[in-house]
Amino acid sequence: MLHLTLRQLKVFESVVRHLSYSRAAEDLHLTQPAVSMQIKQLEENVSLPLFEQMGKRISLTEAGHELYRYSCAISQQLTNMEVALDELKGMERGKLNISVVTTANYFAPHLLAKFCQRYSGITVSLNVSNRETVLKQLADNVIDLAIIGLPPENQDIASESFMKNPLVVIAPPEHPLCQSKRIPVKRLAKEIFLVREPGSGTRSAMERFFAVNKITINKGMETDTTEAIKQAVQAGMGLGIMSQHTAELELETGRLKVLDVQGFPIRRYWHVVNRKNKRLSGVALAFREFLLKEASGLMLESKKGG
């Protein structure tokens, strides 16, 4: 008879997701030896190797694949049980596990704060990552909802737009193009652009726009934070393309300017997404409904108030 623990299965699933003991340790806030020990004990319990080493990389054995399939099913059942129990407790003690892309972090905490004011007893776990990571979290079923710019073309994902997300070209106020109107898109080929890392939704949208317009841009600094791009643009290192929401403070104070470029703003929307087959808790359903009905109005009020 197998004597497995839920802790062992949780560690095992994290190692499978990352295919790395060290990254699993970071994910679970454990030491790498602790992760290795849990996997060793799990292999001893099932009397089969679960991973095989190939150089510096690890991969699942046939037994590992089989165990992972059952482990995910067990985790899903436990999640469903937790959701059902939370529903019995009502909205006063529920949990919300949400991830947002980096650029959405400029408004998501404000909306979460408004939501939590209504349901003071709920617990919120907020993760901020780039689009690629957030979509992986959805696929791995470790979050309830996600807020992203462009939803994936995936049959297993349910998506609805809830707020406009215009992408604009930003420049330092002393840039010569700040005085120009209706700037031709091709003029941007002469400029240097500071860009987000591969996997970023903003970068993908930017690259699609320039590809459609048959323009090759000069890329300067590449970074994984919008803050770094804003600071570099202010310092005169180049231009940037980003969600207008992320630069509102700098635009209001005159530290950055939006260039009047033909074809801009790129019209996009924020979307709330979740797995279609996931049973959402009452809290997750309430927050999703809150975004769809009230987010745009609340952000407009916030902007007027500021």
C-alpha positions in Angstrom: 0.0 0.0 0.0 1.3 3.4 -0.9 2.0 5.9 1.8 2.0 9.2 0.0 1.6 12.6 1.5 -0.1 15.7 0.0 3.1 17.6 0.7 5.1 15.2 -1.4 2.7 15.4 -4.3 2.7 19.2 -4.1 6.5 19.2 -4.3 6.4 16.7 -7.1 4.0 18.8 -9.2 6.2 21.9 -8.7 9.3 20.0 -9.9 7.4 18.7 -12.9 6.2 22.2 -13.8 9.6 23.7 -13.6 11.7 20.6 -14.5 14.1 22.0 -11.9 14.7 21.3 -8.3 16.1 24.7 -7.6 13.2 26.6 -9.2 10.7 24.3 -7.5 12.4 25.2 -4.2 12.0 28.9 -5.0 8.3 28.4 -5.9 7.6 26.6 -2.6 9.9 28.7 -0.4 11.9 25.6 0.5 15.6 24.7 0.3 16.7 22.6 -2.6 17.8 19.8 -0.3 14.3 19.8 1.2 12.8 19.4 -2.3 15.2 16.6 -3.2 14.4 14.8 0.1 10.6 14.9 -0.6 11.2 13.5 -4.2 13.5 10.8 -2.8 10.9 9.8 -0.3 8.2 9.8 -2.9 10.3 7.5 -5.2 11.0 5.2 -2.3 7.2 5.0 -1.6 6.3 4.1 -5.2 9.5 2.0 -5.7 10.1 3.5 -9.1 12.3 6.4 -10.3 10.2 9.5 -11.3 12.8 11.6 -12.9 15.9 10.9 -15.0 18.9 13.1 -15.3 20.1 14.1 -18.8 23.1 16.3 -18.4 22.0 19.3 -16.4 18.3 18.8 -17.2 15.8 16.4 -15.7 12.8 14.8 -17.4 9.9 12.6 -16.3 10.1 8.8 -16.5 7.1 6.8 -17.6 6.2 6.3 -13.9 6.6 10.0 -13.4 4.2 10.8 -16.2 1.7 8.3 -14.7 2.0 9.7 -11.2 1.7 13.3 -12.4 -1.6 12.5 -14.2 -3.1 11.1 -10.9 -1.5 13.8 -8.8 -3.1 16.6 -10.9 -6.5 14.8 -10.6 -6.1 14.6 -6.8 -5.1 18.3 -6.7 -8.2 19.2 -8.7 -10.4 17.2 -6.4 -9.0 18.9 -3.4 -9.4 22.3 -5.0 -13.1 21.5 -5.8 -13.6 20.4 -2.2 -12.0 23.7 -0.9 -14.3 25.7 -3.3 -17.4 23.8 -2.1 -16.5 24.4 1.6 -15.8 28.1 0.9 -19.2 28.4 -0.7 -20.7 27.0 2.5 -18.9 29.6 4.5 -20.2 32.3 2.1 -18.4 35.4 0.8 -17.2 36.4 4.3 -14.3 33.9 4.4 -13.5 33.0 0.8 -10.2 33.0 -1.1 -9.2 34.6 -4.4 -6.1 33.5 -6.2 -5.3 35.8 -9.1 -2.4 36.6 -11.4 -2.0 39.7 -13.5 0.5 40.6 -16.2 3.0 43.2 -15.2 1.4 46.2 -16.9 -2.0 45.4 -15.2 -0.3 45.8 -11.8 -0.8 49.6 -12.2 -4.5 49.3 -11.8 -5.3 45.8 -10.5 -4.4 46.6 -6.8 -6.8 49.5 -6.9 -9.7 47.3 -8.2 -8.9 44.6 -5.7 -8.9 47.1 -2.8 -12.4 48.3 -3.9 -13.6 44.7 -4.1 -12.1 43.8 -0.7 -13.9 46.8 0.9 -17.2 45.0 0.1 -16.1 41.6 1.3 -13.7 42.3 4.2 -13.3 38.7 5.3 -11.9 37.4 2.0 -8.2 36.5 1.4 -6.5 37.5 -1.8 -3.3 36.1 -3.3 -2.0 38.3 -6.1 0.8 37.3 -8.4 2.4 39.6 -11.0 4.3 38.1 -13.9 4.7 38.5 -17.7 2.1 37.1 -20.0 3.9 33.8 -20.7 4.2 33.0 -17.0 0.6 33.9 -16.3 -0.7 31.7 -19.1 1.4 28.8 -17.8 -0.1 29.3 -14.3 -3.5 29.0 -15.9 -2.5 25.9 -17.7 -1.1 24.4 -14.5 -4.4 25.2 -12.7 -2.6 27.1 -9.9 -4.7 30.3 -10.1 -8.5 31.1 -10.3 -8.4 34.1 -12.6 -5.9 36.1 -14.6 -5.9 39.6 -16.1 -4.1 39.9 -19.4 -4.1 42.1 -22.5 -4.4 39.6 -25.3 -6.2 36.3 -24.5 -4.8 33.1 -25.9 -6.4 31.3 -28.8 -7.1 28.3 -26.6 -10.3 26.4 -26.5 -9.8 25.6 -22.8 -9.7 29.3 -21.8 -12.8 31.5 -21.2 -12.1 35.2 -21.7 -14.1 38.4 -21.5 -13.0 42.0 -22.0 -13.7 44.5 -19.3 -11.7 47.7 -19.9 -9.9 49.5 -22.7 -6.1 49.2 -22.8 -4.7 51.7 -25.4 -1.0 51.3 -26.3 0.8 54.6 -26.9 4.2 55.9 -27.9 5.9 57.8 -25.1 8.8 60.2 -25.3 10.7 62.6 -23.0 9.1 66.1 -23.1 12.1 67.6 -24.8 12.0 65.1 -27.8 11.6 67.0 -31.2 8.7 64.8 -32.2 6.6 66.1 -29.2 5.9 69.2 -31.3 4.7 67.3 -34.3 1.2 66.3 -35.3 0.1 63.2 -37.2 3.6 61.7 -37.3 3.9 59.1 -40.1 4.5 55.6 -38.7 7.5 55.2 -41.0 9.2 58.1 -39.2 9.5 55.8 -36.2 12.1 53.7 -38.1 14.6 56.4 -37.3 14.1 56.2 -33.5 15.5 53.8 -30.9 12.9 51.8 -29.0 13.2 50.5 -25.4 11.4 47.2 -25.3 9.9 44.6 -22.9 11.3 41.1 -22.8 10.1 38.3 -25.1 6.9 36.8 -23.7 5.5 40.2 -22.8 2.1 41.0 -24.3 3.0 44.6 -24.9 6.1 43.6 -26.9 4.1 41.1 -29.0 1.5 43.7 -29.8 4.2 46.2 -30.7 6.0 43.7 -33.0 2.7 42.8 -34.7 1.9 46.5 -35.4 5.3 47.2 -36.9 5.2 43.9 -39.0 1.8 44.9 -40.4 3.2 48.3 -41.3 6.4 46.7 -42.7 8.7 48.7 -40.4 11.9 47.5 -38.8 12.6 49.4 -35.6 15.9 49.9 -33.8 15.8 48.1 -30.5 17.8 49.6 -27.6 17.6 48.4 -24.1 15.5 45.3 -23.3 14.0 44.9 -19.8 11.4 42.9 -18.0 9.8 45.9 -16.2 7.7 48.8 -17.5 9.3 51.0 -14.7 12.7 50.6 -16.3 11.4 51.6 -19.7 9.8 54.7 -18.3 12.9 55.8 -16.5 15.1 55.1 -19.6 12.7 57.1 -21.8 12.8 60.0 -19.3 16.6 59.8 -19.4 16.6 60.2 -23.2 17.7 56.7 -24.1 14.9 56.2 -26.6 11.1 55.9 -27.1 8.8 53.3 -25.6 5.4 51.8 -26.3 3.2 50.9 -23.4 -0.3 50.8 -22.0 -1.4 54.4 -21.3 -2.6 53.1 -17.9 1.0 52.4 -16.8 2.3 56.0 -17.6 -0.6 58.1 -16.3 1.3 59.6 -13.4 4.3 60.6 -15.5 2.0 62.0 -18.2 0.0 64.1 -15.7 3.2 65.5 -14.2 4.8 66.2 -17.6 7.7 63.8 -17.2 6.6 61.9 -20.3 4.6 62.8 -23.4 2.5 60.8 -25.7 3.5 61.2 -29.4 0.8 61.8 -31.9 1.6 59.0 -34.3 -0.7 57.8 -37.1 -2.2 54.4 -36.2 -1.8 55.0 -32.5 -3.1 54.3 -29.9 -3.1 50.6 -30.7 -6.6 49.7 -29.5 -6.5 46.8 -27.1 -8.6 45.6 -24.2 -8.0 44.1 -20.8 -9.4 40.6 -20.4 -10.3 38.5 -17.4 -9.6 34.8 -18.2 -10.0 31.4 -16.5 -10.0 27.8 -17.4 -13.3 26.7 -18.8 -13.4 23.4 -16.9 -12.4 25.0 -13.6 -15.0 25.3 -10.9 -14.7 28.9 -9.7 -15.5 29.7 -6.1 -18.1 32.2 -5.2 -15.5 34.8 -4.5 -13.8 34.3 -7.9 -17.2 34.5 -9.7 -18.0 37.7 -7.8 -14.7 39.3 -8.7 -15.1 38.4 -12.3 -18.6 39.9 -12.3 -17.2 43.0 -10.5 -14.6 43.5 -13.3 -17.1 43.1 -16.1 -19.6 45.5 -14.6 -17.7 48.1 -12.6 -13.9 48.2 -13.5 -14.1 50.8 -16.3 -16.3 53.2 -14.2 -14.2 52.9 -11.1 -11.0 53.6 -13.0 -12.6 56.7 -14.6 -13.7 57.9 -11.2 -10.2 57.3 -9.8 -8.6 59.3 -12.7 -11.0 62.2 -12.1 -10.4 62.1 -8.4 -6.6 62.2 -9.0 
